[in-house]
Amino acid sequence: MKRAVEISMRILVIRMSRSFVTSVVVLLAVGFLAYMLSVDAAVDSLRSGELIVRPPAAQRMWVASISMLVAVVGITNTLFMSVAERYREIGTMKCLGALDRFVVELFLLEALAMGAIGSLAGALIGTAIAVVTALLEPASAGGWSSLPWLLIGKNVLICVGAGLLLTIAGSLYPAWRASRMAPAEAMRTEV
């Protein structure tokens, strides 16, 4: 596992532009979700001075769900491109005795690193925009102290968890495909 972490981090640095794009995709999807979850609670509590918990509007949650689906497709596409670029590398590792599990770990760790960065940044940025939106609301009666910070913190954790689940969901199939590759076939492939 330690070796897989080292290789994954090295690959992220080498392929920084692709890693950045994937992290931004996750950031935008999670940021939008964080905004949707936090803005209503923040605005309502500032207007009334008390915490009102109500579910976000169904239409906005559908849009957030679609953005999360697009993020999964983006992650899957990025990892398939990464697998295609690394056919020879995967074949060499497998010829030298790397197990299928090691190859799966390699791709999952790479994806989780990108997803963790994007999820955390997206949750914080989306929540910050929701809080600023609530504070700029003309009918807001309170300030920072009347915001539902516990609920906002819970929403941040939910969004980071959702982002990590999206990343895992989008990376499982490409990682499995990479691990099932026959070493001889991978060595012959021209990319």
C-alpha positions as CSV (number, residue, x, y, z in Angstrom):
1,M,0.0,0.0,0.0
2,K,2.8,2.4,0.8
3,R,4.4,1.8,-2.6
4,A,1.0,2.4,-4.3
5,V,0.7,5.7,-2.5
6,E,4.2,6.8,-3.6
7,I,3.5,5.9,-7.2
8,S,0.1,7.6,-7.2
9,M,1.4,10.8,-5.8
10,R,4.3,10.8,-8.3
11,I,1.8,10.3,-11.2
12,L,-0.4,13.1,-9.9
13,V,2.5,15.5,-10.0
14,I,3.6,14.3,-13.5
15,R,0.1,14.6,-14.9
16,M,-0.7,17.8,-13.0
17,S,-2.9,19.4,-15.7
18,R,-5.3,16.4,-15.9
19,S,-5.3,16.1,-12.1
20,F,-6.2,19.8,-11.9
21,V,-9.1,19.4,-14.4
22,T,-10.5,16.4,-12.5
23,S,-10.3,18.3,-9.2
24,V,-12.0,21.3,-10.7
25,V,-14.9,19.1,-12.0
26,V,-15.4,17.7,-8.5
27,L,-14.9,21.1,-6.9
28,L,-17.7,22.6,-9.1
29,A,-20.2,19.8,-8.5
30,V,-19.6,19.7,-4.7
31,G,-19.5,23.4,-4.5
32,F,-22.9,23.6,-6.2
33,L,-24.3,21.0,-3.8
34,A,-22.9,22.8,-0.8
35,Y,-24.5,26.0,-1.9
36,M,-27.8,24.3,-2.5
37,L,-27.8,22.7,1.0
38,S,-26.6,25.8,2.9
39,V,-28.2,28.8,1.3
40,D,-31.8,28.2,2.4
41,A,-30.8,27.5,6.0
42,A,-28.6,30.6,6.2
43,V,-31.1,32.9,4.6
44,D,-34.1,31.6,6.7
45,S,-32.2,31.9,10.0
46,L,-31.0,35.4,9.2
47,R,-34.5,36.5,8.3
48,S,-36.3,35.1,11.3
49,G,-33.5,35.0,13.8
50,E,-34.2,31.3,14.5
51,L,-33.1,28.1,12.9
52,I,-35.6,26.8,10.4
53,V,-34.7,23.5,8.8
54,R,-36.4,22.8,5.5
55,P,-35.3,20.7,2.6
56,P,-33.9,22.5,-0.4
57,A,-36.2,23.0,-3.4
58,A,-36.7,19.9,-5.4
59,Q,-35.8,21.5,-8.7
60,R,-32.4,22.8,-7.4
61,M,-31.6,19.4,-6.0
62,W,-32.3,17.8,-9.4
63,V,-29.9,20.2,-11.0
64,A,-27.3,19.4,-8.3
65,S,-27.8,15.7,-8.9
66,I,-27.3,16.2,-12.6
67,S,-24.1,18.1,-11.9
68,M,-22.9,15.3,-9.7
69,L,-23.6,12.8,-12.5
70,V,-21.6,14.9,-14.9
71,A,-18.8,14.9,-12.4
72,V,-18.8,11.1,-12.3
73,V,-18.7,10.9,-16.1
74,G,-15.8,13.4,-16.1
75,I,-13.8,11.4,-13.5
76,T,-14.4,8.2,-15.4
77,N,-13.3,9.7,-18.7
78,T,-10.2,11.2,-17.1
79,L,-9.2,7.9,-15.6
80,F,-9.9,6.0,-18.8
81,M,-7.5,8.4,-20.6
82,S,-5.0,7.8,-17.8
83,V,-5.3,4.1,-18.2
84,A,-4.9,4.4,-22.0
85,E,-1.7,6.5,-21.7
86,R,-0.2,4.1,-19.2
87,Y,-0.8,0.8,-21.0
88,R,3.0,0.1,-21.2
89,E,3.6,1.1,-17.6
90,I,0.8,-1.1,-16.4
91,G,2.1,-4.0,-18.5
92,T,5.6,-3.5,-17.2
93,M,4.3,-3.5,-13.6
94,K,2.3,-6.7,-14.2
95,C,5.2,-8.4,-15.9
96,L,7.4,-7.6,-12.8
97,G,4.8,-9.2,-10.6
98,A,2.3,-6.5,-9.7
99,L,-1.0,-8.0,-8.6
100,D,-4.3,-6.8,-9.9
101,R,-5.1,-5.5,-6.5
102,F,-2.0,-3.2,-6.6
103,V,-3.1,-1.7,-9.9
104,V,-6.6,-1.1,-8.6
105,E,-5.1,0.5,-5.5
106,L,-2.9,2.7,-7.7
107,F,-5.8,4.1,-9.7
108,L,-8.1,4.5,-6.7
109,L,-5.5,6.3,-4.6
110,E,-4.9,8.6,-7.6
111,A,-8.6,9.4,-8.0
112,L,-9.2,9.8,-4.2
113,A,-6.4,12.3,-4.0
114,M,-7.9,14.4,-6.8
115,G,-11.4,13.9,-5.3
116,A,-10.4,14.9,-1.8
117,I,-8.8,18.1,-2.9
118,G,-11.8,19.0,-5.1
119,S,-14.4,17.9,-2.6
120,L,-12.9,19.9,0.3
121,A,-12.3,23.0,-1.8
122,G,-15.8,22.8,-3.4
123,A,-17.6,22.3,-0.1
124,L,-15.8,25.3,1.5
125,I,-16.2,27.6,-1.5
126,G,-19.9,26.6,-2.0
127,T,-20.7,27.2,1.6
128,A,-18.8,30.5,1.7
129,I,-20.8,31.7,-1.3
130,A,-24.0,30.6,0.4
131,V,-23.1,32.4,3.7
132,V,-22.1,35.6,1.8
133,T,-25.4,35.4,-0.2
134,A,-27.3,35.1,3.0
135,L,-25.5,38.0,4.7
136,L,-26.1,40.2,1.7
137,E,-29.8,39.4,1.7
138,P,-31.7,42.7,2.3
139,A,-34.1,41.2,4.8
140,S,-31.4,39.6,7.0
141,A,-31.9,40.6,10.6
142,G,-28.8,39.1,12.1
143,G,-25.2,38.8,11.4
144,W,-22.5,36.1,11.7
145,S,-23.8,35.0,15.1
146,S,-27.3,34.2,13.9
147,L,-26.1,31.8,11.2
148,P,-26.8,28.1,11.8
149,W,-23.1,27.1,12.0
150,L,-23.8,23.5,13.2
151,L,-26.1,22.9,10.2
152,I,-23.6,24.5,7.8
153,G,-20.8,22.4,9.2
154,K,-22.9,19.3,8.8
155,N,-23.6,20.3,5.2
156,V,-19.9,20.7,4.5
157,L,-19.2,17.2,5.8
158,I,-22.1,15.8,3.7
159,C,-20.7,17.5,0.6
160,V,-17.1,16.2,1.2
161,G,-18.5,12.7,1.7
162,A,-20.6,13.0,-1.5
163,G,-17.6,14.2,-3.4
164,L,-15.5,11.3,-2.2
165,L,-18.3,8.8,-3.1
166,L,-18.5,10.3,-6.5
167,T,-14.8,10.0,-7.0
168,I,-14.9,6.3,-6.0
169,A,-17.9,5.6,-8.2
170,G,-16.2,7.2,-11.2
171,S,-12.9,5.5,-10.7
172,L,-13.9,1.9,-9.9
173,Y,-14.5,0.7,-13.5
174,P,-11.4,2.3,-15.0
175,A,-9.3,0.9,-12.2
176,W,-10.8,-2.6,-12.6
177,R,-10.2,-2.4,-16.4
178,A,-6.6,-1.5,-15.9
179,S,-6.1,-4.4,-13.4
180,R,-7.6,-6.9,-15.8
181,M,-5.2,-6.0,-18.6
182,A,-3.1,-8.8,-19.9
183,P,0.6,-7.9,-19.5
184,A,1.7,-9.1,-23.0
185,E,-1.2,-7.2,-24.6
186,A,-0.3,-4.1,-22.7
187,M,3.3,-4.3,-23.8
188,R,2.4,-4.6,-27.5
189,T,-0.1,-1.7,-27.5
190,E,1.0,1.5,-29.2
191,V,-0.6,4.6,-27.8
